[in-house]
């Protein structure tokens, strides 16, 4: 990490409390959360971008969960099929 520079920032009380809560949940601290937010801002992300990304992520999770269910069902059918083959071999 590059050298850090002490910077005073005035936050609203609700902002500081929310940052502290997020930092605690993430296992970081307020400074780390602020640096992360500044990095996102400097990368050109805005609230609409973040909202769209959040929606896309949630939709992707739904679709991945559906695909996993399809794959799990296919695996169950395949295992059943192979078990039947082994039973037929054993009976022969």
C-alpha positions in Angstrom: 0.0 0.0 0.0 1.3 3.5 -0.8 1.9 5.9 1.9 -1.2 7.2 3.6 -1.8 10.9 4.1 -3.9 12.2 7.0 -6.9 14.0 5.7 -9.7 15.6 7.7 -13.2 14.9 6.3 -16.4 16.2 7.7 -19.2 13.6 7.6 -22.8 13.8 8.7 -23.4 11.8 11.9 -25.5 9.2 10.0 -22.7 8.8 7.5 -20.1 8.1 10.1 -22.4 5.6 11.9 -23.2 3.8 8.7 -19.5 3.7 7.8 -18.6 2.3 11.3 -21.3 -0.4 10.9 -20.1 -1.4 7.5 -16.5 -1.4 8.6 -17.4 -3.7 11.6 -19.3 -6.0 9.3 -16.4 -6.1 6.8 -13.7 -6.5 9.5 -12.1 -3.2 8.4 -12.2 0.3 9.8 -13.7 3.6 8.7 -10.6 4.8 7.0 -10.4 1.6 4.8 -14.1 2.0 3.9 -13.6 5.6 2.9 -10.5 4.7 0.8 -12.6 2.0 -0.9 -15.4 4.5 -1.6 -12.9 7.1 -3.0 -11.4 4.4 -5.3 -14.9 3.6 -6.6 -15.6 7.3 -7.2 -12.3 7.8 -8.9 -12.9 4.8 -11.2 -16.0 6.7 -12.5 -18.7 4.6 -10.8 -21.9 6.4 -9.9 -25.0 5.4 -8.0 -26.8 4.3 -11.1 -23.8 2.1 -12.1 -23.8 0.6 -8.6 -27.5 0.0 -8.7 -27.3 -1.7 -12.1 -24.4 -3.8 -11.0 -26.3 -4.9 -7.9 -29.3 -5.8 -10.0 -27.2 -7.7 -12.5 -25.4 -9.6 -9.7 -28.7 -10.6 -8.1 -30.1 -11.8 -11.4 -26.9 -13.7 -12.1 -27.2 -15.5 -8.7 -30.7 -16.5 -9.5 -29.6 -17.9 -12.9 -26.6 -19.7 -11.5 -28.8 -21.3 -8.8 -31.2 -22.5 -11.5 -28.3 -23.9 -13.5 -26.9 -25.6 -10.4 -30.3 -27.2 -9.8 -30.4 -28.5 -13.4 -26.9 -29.9 -13.1 -27.7 -31.5 -9.7 -30.8 -33.2 -11.2 -28.7 -34.4 -14.2 -26.1 -35.8 -11.9 -28.8 -37.7 -9.9 -30.2 -39.2 -13.1 -26.7 -40.1 -14.3 -25.9 -41.8 -11.0 -29.2 -43.7 -11.1 -28.4 -44.8 -14.7 -25.0 -46.0 -13.8 -26.3 -47.8 -10.7 -28.8 -49.6 -13.0 -26.0 -50.6 -15.4 -24.0 -52.0 -12.5 -27.0 -53.9 -11.3 -27.5 -55.4 -14.7 -23.8 -56.3 -15.0 -24.0 -58.0 -11.6 -27.1 -59.9 -12.5 -25.6 -61.2 -15.8 
